[in-house]
Amino acid sequence: MAQNPTTHGRGLTRPPHLRPGDHVVVVATSGPIDPQRLTAGADVLRSWGLRVTLAPHVLDTHPVLGHLAGTDADRAADLQDAWLDPTVHAVICARGGYGVHRMVDLLDWDAMRAVPPKVLIGFSDVSSLQEAFAQRLGLATLYGPMSATATFIEDARTAEHLRRTLFDPAATTVLTSPTAATLVPGRAHGVTAGGCTHVLAAERGTPAARPSYAGGILVLEDVNEQPYQLDRILTQLLRSGTFDGVTGIALGSWASCGPLDRVKDVMLDRLGPLGIPIIWELGFGHGPSSLTVPLGVPALLDADAATLTLELPALADRPEPAVPAAA
């Protein structure tokens, strides 16, 4: 199957930004969805002026494997049908968990490549899908909050940053947070890539895994992985060449990963010898508040200032609708 590797100088194709009245579909790609959270998240999206459709199988649970939101075929069909629907402007994943690895190869990538680009939003387990979108569609995606999660529903800053990224992306080109700090000083240019570390490690050797992140800025975060487990994950990524040629790293949240000072020690031990700038705790991922970070966009990482500045907005300009001429 044809693939579209990142062009590191200019990034991937950016889909157009949203407008009030646009149609979005919420899909379940991974774990089962809480119905109350699904409703609450959809209400937030509707409050932004979006038309929201819930995919047909979004509340399914796999008949045997209770950790999956429905069958692999149904989860893939919901995503693909939404992507191919010409009325849909964005597809929002409801939550993470586990399951994308099982359904990503069931998608008809040729058909999905043939339609105009649109926005994909998700993080955590969705990293696997975002890797495939980068490789097979050449498309930038948003590593951002999912609509049926507590952080999106309960943290106003998280929801507002996603809203501004979707509707006014030029206003969200400088990414930082109160927790952001210098881990290794310096500045670097590159195209953003990455995601959840244990998901990226699981992608190595699969058709969706890109051969190299050379020339890119990696954004990395995780949840529920103890320091020794993060050590193992990073070591595997290092040994597989994942970090070869990377220009800089922005680290996000490490929720429930043990004492943060021990997590920081692991990061310095494993990533410090790369000799590239690294930001600690930029403020994206599984934390109680989360920034939306585009994957596939050229950026400047300034570890001294603890900022990641996008050199292009996360989403592309969109022509204003034509106004009918007066009779």
Residue pairs with C-beta under 8 A, 6 or more apart in sequence:
1 109
1 110
1 136
1 207
2 110
2 113
2 136
3 135
3 136
4 12
4 134
4 135
4 136
4 137
4 138
5 135
5 138
5 210
5 211
6 12
6 134
6 138
6 191
6 193
6 210
6 215
6 216
6 296
7 191
8 190
8 191
8 214
8 215
8 216
8 298
9 191
9 215
9 298
10 191
10 298
11 140
11 191
11 192
11 296
11 297
11 298
11 312
12 134
12 138
12 139
12 140
12 191
12 296
12 297
13 117
13 137
13 138
13 139
13 140
13 296
14 117
14 140
14 294
14 296
14 297
14 312
14 313
14 314
14 315
14 316
15 90
15 117
15 118
15 119
15 139
15 140
15 315
15 316
16 89
16 117
16 118
16 315
16 316
16 317
16 318
17 166
17 167
17 168
17 169
17 313
17 315
17 316
17 317
17 318
18 24
18 50
18 89
18 90
18 119
18 166
18 167
18 315
19 167
19 318
20 48
20 49
20 50
20 167
21 49
21 50
21 51
22 50
22 51
22 89
22 90
23 50
23 51
23 53
23 87
23 88
23 89
24 45
24 50
24 51
24 52
24 53
24 88
24 89
24 90
24 91
24 92
25 52
25 53
25 54
25 55
25 78
25 82
25 85
25 88
25 90
25 91
25 92
26 38
26 41
26 42
26 45
26 52
26 53
26 54
26 55
26 58
26 92
26 93
26 94
26 147
26 148
27 55
27 58
27 75
27 78
27 79
27 82
27 91
27 92
27 93
27 94
28 55
28 57
28 58
28 59
28 60
28 69
28 70
28 75
28 78
28 93
28 94
28 95
29 69
29 75
29 79
29 93
29 94
29 99
29 100
29 103
29 122
29 125
29 126
29 129
30 68
30 69
30 75
30 93
30 95
30 96
30 97
30 98
30 99
30 100
30 124
30 125
30 126
31 67
31 68
31 69
31 95
31 96
31 97
31 98
31 99
31 125
32 60
32 61
32 66
32 67
32 68
32 69
32 97
33 58
33 59
33 69
33 94
33 95
33 148
34 148
35 59
37 95
37 148
37 149
37 150
37 153
38 54
38 58
38 59
38 94
38 147
38 148
40 148
40 153
41 94
41 146
41 147
41 148
41 149
41 152
41 153
42 52
42 54
42 147
44 147
44 152
44 153
44 159
45 52
45 92
45 147
46 52
48 163
48 166
48 167
53 82
53 88
55 78
55 79
55 81
55 82
56 74
56 78
57 69
57 70
57 74
57 75
57 77
57 78
58 69
58 78
58 94
59 69
60 69
60 70
60 71
60 74
61 68
61 69
61 70
62 68
62 69
62 70
62 71
63 71
67 97
67 98
67 99
68 75
68 98
68 99
68 102
69 75
69 94
69 97
69 99
72 99
72 102
72 103
72 106
73 103
73 106
75 99
75 103
76 103
76 104
76 106
76 107
79 91
79 103
79 107
79 129
80 107
80 108
80 111
80 112
82 88
82 91
83 91
83 112
83 115
83 118
84 111
84 112
84 115
86 115
88 118
89 118
89 119
90 118
90 119
90 120
90 121
90 166
91 118
91 119
91 120
91 121
92 121
92 122
92 146
92 147
93 120
93 121
93 122
93 126
93 129
93 146
93 147
94 146
94 147
94 148
94 149
95 146
95 148
95 149
96 122
96 123
96 124
96 125
96 126
96 146
96 149
96 196
97 124
97 125
98 125
99 125
100 125
100 126
100 127
100 128
100 129
100 199
101 128
101 202
101 203
101 206
104 128
104 129
104 132
104 208
105 207
105 208
107 132
109 132
109 136
109 137
112 136
112 137
113 136
113 137
117 137
117 139
119 141
119 142
119 166
119 315
120 129
120 130
120 133
120 139
120 141
120 142
121 141
121 142
121 144
121 145
121 146
121 162
121 292
122 129
122 130
122 141
122 142
122 143
122 144
122 146
123 143
123 144
123 145
123 146
123 195
123 196
123 284
123 285
123 286
123 290
124 146
124 195
124 196
124 199
124 223
124 285
124 286
125 196
125 199
126 146
126 195
127 143
127 194
127 195
127 196
127 199
127 200
127 203
128 199
128 202
128 203
128 208
130 141
130 143
130 195
130 295
131 195
131 200
131 203
131 208
131 209
131 210
132 207
132 208
133 139
133 141
134 140
134 141
134 193
134 210
134 295
134 296
135 207
135 208
135 209
135 210
136 208
139 296
140 294
140 295
140 296
140 297
140 314
141 294
141 295
141 296
142 162
142 165
142 166
142 292
142 293
142 294
142 295
142 314
143 194
143 195
143 219
143 284
143 292
143 293
143 294
143 295
144 161
144 162
144 165
144 284
144 290
144 291
144 292
144 293
145 151
145 152
145 158
145 159
145 162
145 290
145 292
146 152
151 158
151 287
151 288
151 289
151 290
152 158
152 159
152 162
153 159
155 288
155 289
155 290
157 289
158 289
158 290
158 291
161 172
161 290
161 291
161 292
162 292
164 171
164 172
165 172
165 292
165 294
165 314
165 315
166 315
169 313
169 314
169 315
170 313
172 292
172 310
172 313
172 314
173 309
173 310
173 311
173 313
173 314
174 307
174 308
174 309
174 310
175 250
175 282
175 283
175 284
175 291
175 293
175 307
175 308
175 309
175 310
176 282
176 283
176 305
176 306
176 307
176 308
177 281
177 282
177 283
177 289
177 291
178 283
179 280
179 281
179 282
179 283
179 287
180 279
180 280
180 281
180 282
180 283
180 306
180 307
181 279
181 280
181 281
181 306
182 279
182 280
182 303
182 304
182 306
183 251
183 264
183 267
183 268
183 272
183 278
183 279
183 280
183 303
184 268
184 271
184 272
184 275
184 276
184 277
184 278
184 303
185 277
185 303
185 304
186 248
186 276
186 277
186 303
186 304
187 248
187 277
187 300
187 301
187 302
187 303
187 304
188 217
188 247
188 248
188 276
188 277
188 300
188 301
188 303
189 217
189 247
189 298
189 299
189 300
189 301
189 311
190 215
190 216
190 217
190 246
190 247
190 248
190 298
190 299
190 301
191 215
191 216
191 217
191 296
191 297
191 298
191 299
192 216
192 217
192 219
192 293
192 294
192 295
192 296
192 297
192 298
192 299
192 308
192 310
193 210
193 213
193 216
193 217
193 218
193 219
193 295
193 296
194 200
194 213
194 216
194 218
194 219
194 220
194 295
195 219
195 220
195 221
195 295
196 220
196 221
196 222
196 223
196 285
197 220
197 221
197 222
197 225
197 230
197 233
197 234
197 237
198 222
198 225
198 229
198 233
200 220
200 237
200 242
201 233
201 236
201 237
203 209
204 236
204 237
204 240
204 242
205 240
212 241
212 244
212 245
213 242
213 243
213 244
213 245
213 246
214 244
214 245
214 246
215 245
215 246
215 247
216 245
216 246
216 247
217 246
217 247
217 248
217 249
217 250
217 299
217 301
217 308
218 243
218 246
218 248
218 249
218 250
219 249
219 250
219 251
219 252
219 282
219 284
219 293
219 295
219 308
220 249
220 250
220 251
220 252
221 251
221 252
221 253
221 254
221 284
221 285
221 286
222 230
222 233
222 254
222 257
222 285
222 286
223 253
223 254
223 255
223 256
223 257
223 285
223 286
224 255
224 256
224 257
225 233
225 254
225 257
226 257
226 258
227 257
227 258
227 259
227 262
227 263
227 265
227 266
230 254
230 257
230 263
230 266
230 267
231 266
231 269
231 270
234 266
234 267
234 270
234 271
235 270
237 243
238 270
243 271
243 274
246 274
246 276
247 276
247 301
248 276
248 277
248 278
248 279
248 301
248 303
249 271
249 274
249 276
249 277
249 278
249 279
249 301
250 278
250 279
250 282
250 284
250 293
250 301
250 308
251 267
251 278
251 279
251 280
251 281
251 282
252 281
252 282
252 283
252 284
252 285
252 286
252 287
252 290
252 293
253 281
253 283
253 284
253 285
253 286
253 287
253 290
254 260
254 263
254 281
255 285
255 286
255 287
255 288
256 286
257 263
264 280
267 278
267 280
271 278
272 278
277 301
277 302
277 303
277 304
278 303
279 301
279 303
279 306
279 307
279 308
280 306
282 291
282 293
282 306
282 308
283 289
283 290
283 291
284 290
284 291
284 292
284 293
292 314
293 308
294 310
294 314
294 315
297 310
297 311
297 312
297 313
297 314
298 310
298 311
298 312
299 308
299 309
299 310
299 311
300 308
300 309
300 311
301 307
301 308
302 308
302 309
